[in-house]
Amino acid sequence: MKRILDQFDVHEAAVPQLPGRLDRSRVVMAGHWMGGQPASLLLGTRLTDPDDGTKVNLAEPRIKTGVLLAALGRGGDALSEFAAKNYSFLSTMDFSEMTTPALVVAGDKDASAHLTVLGPEWHTDPCFLSPGPKSLLALFGAEHGLGGVGGQRGRTDQVKDSRRPSGRRSPALSGMRTAAVRRRTAAVQAGGTTTSSLSCPSSCPSCSS
């Protein structure tokens, strides 16, 4: 990401329609699940190397806002035995200096039991354990895919459309999530920490079985 930002001029010039249309003062970094960890680090989360004690600081001031989707939470006693053994770098996640504004999106059915003993609330840690303006968007009934992160053919979400012969989920929840993310990302820059929730309306085929 830092390399992309360093070469913004090159990328902009490579696409005929882009020159003059990119606002470099409004760069947003988004990441889902393990992709949320590098996003979190660029927003200011710190790590300590468990082997040699080196402090890792990858904060990128050119990134003005973040969107963390089903991202990783704190380490220590919040980790499962498996995670503590196999992902030791997670044990020192520290959100206390993640001051960049961010929207944290979490599903209330995303337990991630292989990594944490806290259940779905673990994914809200980047919101509640960090300073600066943050917003939490809680998606009722959403599991790890949050209603459509993996796309129509993704298999990481269990929101199904009972009216479809294939049983695949409807894109309705994904569309609602995307719209909410855009609204909250813009609003979070106003400051403070806010929370909101989102669930499908009764007319949504994903939830009307």
N, C-alpha and C positions, 0 to 999 in steps of 0.2 A: 504494500500500500504506500509506504514511504517513497518507493521508487516511482510509482505511478504519479504521485504528487510532485516529485522532483522533475518529472518529464511531462508535465501538464501541457506545455507548449507543443511538444512532439505529437502527443495523442490528439490534441485539438486540431492541429494542422493536417493530420492524416485523414480526417473525415470532412469532405467538402461542406457539409451542412452545419458543422460545429463552430467554426471560428466566430468569435464574438457572442456566442450564445451560452457559454458556460460561466456560471457565477462562482468564482473561487472562494468567495466569502461564506458560502453555504454548503460546504462539503459535509456529507453525511456518511457514516460508516455503519453498515448493518451486517449482522451475522447470526446464524441459527445454530444452536447446540454447540458442537466443538468449534464451529466457525465463529461463535459468539465469544470464545476465549481470546483470540487475537484482536477481535473488535474491542473487547473490554480492555485489553492491555493498551491499545492505541488511545482509548478514552481516559486512561490514567490508572487502571488497576495495576497493582504491584505484585511481583513474585519474588521469592527468595529461593535461590538454588539450594535444594535440600542436601546436596553433596558438599559444596564448598562455601555456602553462605552468601554467595554473590547476590546483590540486590539488582533486580531487573526492572528498569524503567523505560518503557517504550512509548510513553505519552507523546501524542502528535498534536501540537497546537493548531495545525491547519485544519484538523477535523473539528467541526463546530458542534455537531450533534451526532448521537448514536442511536441505533435501534438494536436491542438485544432480544432475540427471539429464543425462548426456551434455553437461555444461556446457563452456564455453570454458576453454582453458588460457592459459598465459603468452604474452606477445607477443615482441617482439624478433626474434631469429633463428629462433624457433620458427614464425613465420608463413610462409605461402607468399607468393610474389611477388604473387599476386592479392589476398590478404588485406591485405598491407602497403600496397598501392596503393589499395584500395577501402574498407578498414575501418581507417583509421589510428588510430582510438580504441582498437583492440585492442592496439596496440603497447606501451602502457604499463600493461597489467594487472599489478597488484601485490598478491599474496596475503599479504604479510608481516604485515599487521595484521588479517587475517580471523580473529579469535579466537573467534567464536561457534561452538559445537558444530555439526557438520554431518555428514551422510552423503553421500558422493560415489559415484554409481553410473555405471559405464562398461562399455561392451561391447567385447570384445577384437577385434571386426571393424569397429569404427566408426572408419575411417581419416580421414574428413573431409579428404581430400587437397586440396580447394579452399581450405582455410584454414590448414593446418599441414603442415610437413614431418616432424613427429615421429610421425605415425601415431596409433593408438589410445591410446597412453600420454599424449598431450596432454590428454585428458579427465580424467586423474588428477591434474593439477597442483594443483587446489584442495585436494586432500588432502595432498599431500606438500610443498607450498610454503607452507603456512599454519601458524600456531601454534594452540595450543588443541586440545581434543579433536576428533578427526576419525576417521571410519571410511570405508574404501573397500570397496564391493561390486562385484566384477568379474563380469560375466555372460559366460560362455563361449559363443561362437557368436552373440552378439547384435550387431546392427548399430545404426544410429542410433535406431531406434524402441525398442530394448531389450526386444523381445518383446511389445509391445502398448501403448506410450504413445499411439499414434494411434487406438486402439480397433479394433474388428473391421473397419471399412472403411478404416482407414488404409493408406497405401501407402509409409510410410517405414521399414518393417521387412521383412526378407527371411526371417524364420523361418516356414516354410510347413508346412501340415498335408497330407501326401501322401494321407491317407485322405479328404479332402474333395474333391468334384468341382470346387468353385470354386478349389481351391488356396489358399484363405485360411488364415492361420495359426490355430492353436488358441489359445484363451484361456488354456491351461494355464500357459505360460511367463509371461504377464502376471500371472496370479494368484500364481505363485511369487514374482515380483519384488515385487509389492505387499506380500505377507506379509513378505518379507525386509526391505523398506524400513521397515515398521512396527517390526519387531524391532530393527533396527540403529539407527533414530532414537532409540528409547528407551534402548538400551544406550550410545550414544555420550555421553550426558550424564554417565556415570560418569567420563569423563576418558581422556586418552591417545589414541593413534592406532592403529587396528586395521585389518586387512584381512581380507576373506573373499571366497570365490568361490561361484558358483552356476551349475549347469547342469541341464538337464532330466534326470529319471530315465529309465531305459530304457523305462519304460511310457508316457512322454509321447508322444502321436502326432505332435508337431511334430518329434521327433528320432529316431523309430524307423523311418524309411524305409529 
